[in-house]
Structures are given as C-alpha cells and as structure tokens.
Amino acid sequence: MPSKHYHWVALSNTTLGMLLATVNSSIVIISLPAIFRGIHLDPLKPGNVSYLLWILMGYMLVSAVLVVTLGRLGDLFGRVRMYNAGFAVFTVGTLVLAFDPFQGGAGALWLIGWRVFQGIGGAMLMANSAAILTDAFPAHRRGMAMGVNQVAGIAGSFVGLVAGGLLSEIDWRLVFFVSAPIGIAGTVWAYFSLRDTGRRNPGAKIDWLGNVTFAVGLTALLAAITYGIQPYAGHDMGWTNPWVLAGIIGGVAVLVAFCVIETRVESPMFHLDLFRIRAFAAGNSAGLLTAISRGGMQFMLIIWLQGIWLPLRGYAYEDTPLWAGIYLLPLTVGFLVAGPLSGTLSDRYGARVFSTGGLVVAALSLLGLLIIPTDFSYWAFAGLIFLNGAGTGLFAAPNSAAIMNSVPANQRGVASGMAATFTNAGMVLSIGVFFSLMIAGLADTLPRTLTSGLTAHGVPSGVATEIGNLPPVGTLFAAFLGYNPVESLLAPTGTLATLSPADRSALTGHTYFPHLISDPFHHGLVIVFGLAIGITLLAGVASVLRGGRYVHEEKEPEPRGKVAVGEG
C-alpha cells in the first residue's frame, strides 16, 4: 500500500523522466554542428541532408508513433511497469550513443539507429507519466501536478538548447553522456519507489492490427512531410517527389483504415468513443495546433538569432548556437512562471479561462514578433518571447489536466499516450510546414538578392547566378546550424581564393550575410508567423469549445469497452 506521501514521490520521479525525455529532443538540435564535426561529416553536402534530418527527427518521430501503443500497454500491464522500463531503455540508448565508434556516414547511421532506440524509451516515459500522476492525485489537485510535470516537459525543450550549446563546445559526446547518470539514478529510483495504484485491464487482448496500421500510417505521413522540404528534380522543395506524395496519400489512407479497424476489433488500441467526450476532443485538438505553432516558432527564432541577429553583433558563427540558447531563456522563464500557477488555479476555476487566455497571449506575442524589425532591440524581443512562454504555460497544464480528468480510470494510459502523440506529431509537422513556408518566402527574393550581393564583391556573374539559383534550403540549414552560409556556398567553387583580400574578408565576415538576407528573411517571417498566429487562435477556439469543467468520476468498475461521456 503506497504511503500518504506517495503522490509527491510519483510527481518528482515522473517530472524527472519528462525533463530527461524532452531535454534530449532538443539538445541535439543545437549540437548538430559539433556532432557532425566530431564524426567528420559535412551536413551541408546534398547527400548528407538526409542524415541531418533523421538525427534531428528520428527521436521525435518514433516518440510520436509509439506513445499511443505504449500508453495502451500501460493500461493493460501496468503504467508503472512500462514507465520503469522506459527509463531503463532510455538510459541504455544514451550510453550507447555516446560511444559511437564510427566516422562519416556509418557514424551518422549509428546515431540515427540508437536515437530511434532512445526514442522508444522516451515514448514509454511520456506515454505513462501523466497517467501515473492522474492515478496518484485526486481530481482537485491534478492541475497542480500536471502543471509541474508539463513545465518540466516543455521547459526541457528549451533547457536542452542551452545545455547542448555549452556541452558541445567541450566535446560532442558529452551531449549524450550528460543524461546517463541522471538516467541511471532515475531508473533505480523508479523501480524502488513507484507502485501501480490505478485500474487496468490485464485480461484484454492486444490490438496488433491496430498497432501496426497506426505505426505504418503515421510514420509514412510524418516522414513524407519531413522529406518534402528537401529539393527534388530542380524544384526548391520535394512536394512533387512521387515518394513524398505516396507517403502522404498512403499514410492518410492507412490511418483511415486504422480508424475503421478500431471500431470493429474486440479490444481496440484506443476507444474512438473517447472523442465523444467534449473535453477530451477539444483539449487534444488545441494541443495539436499549439504544438505545431510552438515548434515552428522555436525553429524560426533559432534561425533568426543564429543566422542574422547574433552575427550582426560580432558573434562568430561557431558560437551562435550557444548564444542563441542563452538569449532564448526568457521564453523558458515565462513558461516556468505561468505553468505551475495556472495548473493550481485551474484546479479551482477550471481549464477553459486559463488555457484560452494563454493562447490569446501567445498569439499577441507572435504578432509583436512579426512587427519588430529583423535587427531588433533585444529587450523588446525578450519581452515578447517571455509573453509567449507565459501564454504557453497558462495553456499547457490546465489543458493536460482537463484531458486526463475527462476519461475513465482504465483509459488513462491511452489518453496520456494520445495527448503525447498529438504534441509530438505537431512538433514534427511544424518542421515540414514552417520550413516549407520559409523556403517559399525566401525563394521569392533570395536568388536576386544573393546574386547581386555576390557580384558586387567580385564574384563572377556566372558563379553568383549559379549560387543564387540554388535551393534556399541549403542557406536556411546553414544559418540554422551556425555555419557562415556565404563561405559554405563559395568554398566548393574555388572562387574565394581569386578574390581581393577586402572582398574575401567582407564576404566571409560576420555582418555581410546577415545584412544580405535580412529583407528576404523578414518576407518569409511574415508568412510563417502569420500562419502561426492563425493556428494559435484556432487552438483558442478549440479551447473555448471544451465546455465547462468536467471530471469523469467512477463509483464502481465499468464494463470493458464502456466509456462514460460527459461535457460541461
């Protein structure tokens, strides 16, 4: 029998697990230049872009695909059992990643494979942590618990940026090593302290057909969207690539088949009837839309800082990943301030006012970021991203608590998995959607700007035109990774050696490229942030439609497969 303090033990351990899982989803983003240098692979060569994308996306993709399945297995065999196994799997993956013995493409494949393995452990943690908390805390205190857990989860994605920048400056292997002692301690602590206190259905069958179709459909769809941002057959992007089209169309078709299967099998992976619960459907819709907006904004802010703002202030390109993480700290602080507070208050007043109000604040902050100049005053920028973090914090905990409160006790694992799936899938979708829009915006103005700028500094017109007509994705990735894009573009042509010292110094200096790209980038930013504002406001509409406060209460066991439906 768990002690009277067990709920605090559950909160502290699951918060550590969520922090570890989400830190590792972003720590690699900021460390990619050091990682590729460490394994002696140029990420900007066309043939290596796939390695870059899969190291970046593999962890998030497998997390998005597996959290529902692992949440359902938690309902069947024990949420704590699955959670504990996740801690162990995650820790083993971390250790093996740090000992990558290969170089070049083989080294990249080692990292991709073990990041996927690590992602399985992360999915186990994310799928079951909210369900463990919902089992451990009474309904009137779940908002506070979810607030702390959600703060750790989302703040981890920002903490990872700073940690990755600091550690990769020393040695790229430390990016992975740093999680090992925490993972080992967390695993031992979880096995000795956590207990299953919720109801489950140990006699139910596993829906293998549903699991396979869900995994295949979602993987095909998300992978195709990711590959859609790569150039194809002379086009700036790959949306006309037959494989991309096949992945999108086929993935959607398989997911439709999955929905049909789930209505006909005896023990479905998750009950579609859950979507008849108003708070559940609205909360997950708002969560998906918010994740898309938040993920896209995060990537755009990194590019903005690393590719333009920091170099204009004299920061070396190799140092910009670290300082971008530091200058984004107000985003995390805003979330840390608002997250726990909104979770506690939502226990008393309900989720709708806080989650909806938070999304309005986030949308207003995005509007402010759209208005300020590309070469902004930092304090204006810091204030706006603080507001964005605070708005996200106001939304996250109440929304998560409302989702978990609305479902029957024996469905909490799968409900937790569904919520995590929407969040993780939204982050993957955001990369495809927002990078595509930014590339489209750059394609309108960057070629002529880049061509004229290069010829003005002595680059032969033929070479300048050829570089100007290259797909903008290369320039975008260079800025994202903290490389000097002009130097990277000119180096293969051998042109730099033929230029005068003054022209060579100007082209490879800190300020030339940021000045050159400022106008094209702002043109793309208007498109990207305009969509982000629309998506955030649409999430606010979904949040309003959740109704008043609704908590599913069960007096006695429900018959298997039955779902109580209610709405405010």
Phi, psi and omega in degrees: 000123181299149180286170181292344178261010186300323183299329178287325176297314179299318181295314184293319181288316180292330176293319175298318179297316179295319179299314181296317182295318184278329173302318183284349174279339182244341185297331180284330182304311186281342185261359185304318179302315180293322180297314181292325174295321181296326179260010175057057179222127179277111184288346184268353174290138186310319182290345184258358181298324179297320176301314181301312183296320183285326173296321180289317192259340187304315181297312182291325181294311181293327176296316180295322185286323192262347188296325179293314179301314183288329173294319177295318177297327175296321176298324185279315191245359178118120183292321180293321179300315179292321180297314180298317178297324178297319177301317181293314180299315180301316183292319177299315178301320179299314181295316182293323177302319183292339183257029179308116185268357189253169177236163176064216183299323179296321177295322178294319179296323175301313180295319180297311182299315182280337171293322176297315178300315178298323179297329176298316177296318177298321178295322177299319179294311184293326184290332189244349184295314180296323179293321178298317178295320180296324176292323188277331186252143172291160186303324185283358178235005183290327180301316178298314182297315178296327179299312179298315182295317180291324176301314179298318183295309184281323177298329179301326180293333178270324176299322180301326179297315180290314181299317179297319178297317181291311186289322182292339175294332181270301180198132184297332181293336179295336177303325179266320182301326187299332182278343187297307181297324178294318179296318179296312180297317180295322179296311180298315180299316181297315182296328183268342189244332185273145180225145176285116179246356182263171178274146178216173182243077185295339182272354183288153179273156177273133181274082185295318181297318178296318179298316183293313182295323178296313182296315181294314182296312182291321178298313180299316182294310183291321178295320179296319179296322178296316180288343180296341180274355179272144180300150179209128172049048177084357178266153179295332180225174188254026184289347174264359177297125181305325180291323177295314179297319179296321180295318181291308182293314180295320179298316178297318180298318180292323178293325175296317177299321177301316180297321178295316180300318184295338179275354188239344181275159184292315181235082185295156178301318168212150183279119176297338177299340177302330182286353172282345177279117188302314182295324180292310182295314182292320181296317180289325176297314178296321180296317179297311182296320179294321179296320178298313181294315183294317180297315179297319179297318182299314180294320181293322178295321178297314179297318180301313181289310187286326185268339186230296194294313182291315177300326177297338179260015172090005179287134176295146183301323181291344179264350186294328177301317179298311185286333174297317177298319181294315182288348176269003182303324178303332176298315179292318181299316178302318179293318180295328179288314189274329187301300181296323181298313181293325177298316180293315182292328180291336175299329183267320190250356181093167189274331195299314186293322183283315182293317180292316178299321178297322180290326176295317177299317180297319179296319179295323178294322177296323176297319177298319178295331178289330186274323185294152181292162179299320176264075191278165167282130188300323185291329173293317178297314181299318179296321181290318180286333172298314178299321179295317177297319179296318178298318177295321178295319177299326183280316198296305186294311178300321180296316180296316179296320180296321178297311184289327178291337189276350187252157176297155185301322183280005177244009186292325179296313180290327177295320176297318178296320178297315180299318179293324178298314180299319180294311182293319178296323178298321179295319178293315178300323184299324180296312179297315184291308188283324175296321179298316180294319178295318178297318178298319178294319178293325183297336181287327189234335187295318184305309182289326178295315181292318181296311181293324180294322180288317180295330178295341179246031169089000178287130179307143186300324179297315179294317181298317179295319180298316179292319180297331182269001176293150177304135183296346183300325179297315178297319181295315179294324178299314178296320180297325184267000178080026174263156171281106186299320182296315178297319179295323181285324184276333186305315181295339184276344183074009185287328185305321183293339182269352183274160176292154179305323182293314180294318180297318180295320180294315184293326183261006180284182185284332193255343187297305183296316178303317177296320183296318188268352187305309182293312177300321181294318180295325176300315177292325181295324177300317179294313185294308183288332174299315177294319180300320178297314180299317180295318180295318179293324176296322175298323177297321176298315178300321180295319177299323185285359180292342183085187178284185184295134179221126177235123179283117179247136180239126179273326180213165186304140176276147170300147183302133178089348181275136180236125177283135183245135177202157179207156185281000000 
